[in-house]
Amino acid sequence: MNTSQHLNSLKEILKSKEENSLFVCINDLVLNGLTLSRFVAGERKPSRQDITQFILAWFKYIGISADECRDWMIDYCLDMLSVISSSSLSQIRYSTKSNIKYIFNSDVIFDCSCENNIFKALCKQNCPVYNEMNQKYRERMEREAYKTYEIITRPPKPEVILPPPSVKEKYIDQFEKALEIARNYRKQGYRIKKIVELLNDQDFKTRTGRKWTYPLLQIELKKLNITK
């Protein structure tokens, strides 16, 4: 179907509506789709879904039901918008049906932003809704302009400098591990002198970070009631 056929079939749907209900921007999108030449390099271009939802919102705005516009919308998306989409035709068909349900079952309204529309579609001031839409756009821009973002300046948090761990804190883990190993060796019948050698060979430190000695290990084992 060529573009004029899409426009003609759309006009058939609009027969029961006011003559000027086909707005300039909609007419442009129906005939030309997204005119890529109107966008500069690197500028964000609206997606197929953006255009689909925009036209559907217009249908709802002028009083066309979902059932009345469904077949036309699907054909238009397949023929005109597939060129700006990487989706397959079956995916476009499914997506269009989903968008129809979404727009007609939600509170989405038609808001074109007049000459500032994201599609860079044609716009004329004699459009029947130009004043209404332009007022909406200006109010929206004013709200954005007068938004205040309070910058709360807080003094930097003082740097918390933790004191270095004490020697006992530094070696407590391996000290306790050493005692656990020594206890097990004693239960297996190892002499204290041999256990001292084994602990030092494995680089286990005492609670003060020193090497183990026979008297020290004997004292620590005695604290644990291990005398044999």
Buried (B, 14 or more C-beta within 10 A) or exposed (E): EEBEEBBEBBBEBBEEEEEEBBBBBBBBBBBBBBBEEEBEEEEEEBEBBBBBBBBBBBBBBBEBEBEBBBEBBBBBBBBBBBEBBEBEEEEBBEBBBEBBEBBBEEEBEBBBBBBEBEBBBBBEEEBBBBEBBBEBBEEEEEEEEEEEEEEEEEEEEEEEEEEEEEBEEBBEEBBEEBBEBBBEBBEEEBEBEEBBBBBBEEEBBBBEEEEBEEEBBBEBBEEEEBEE
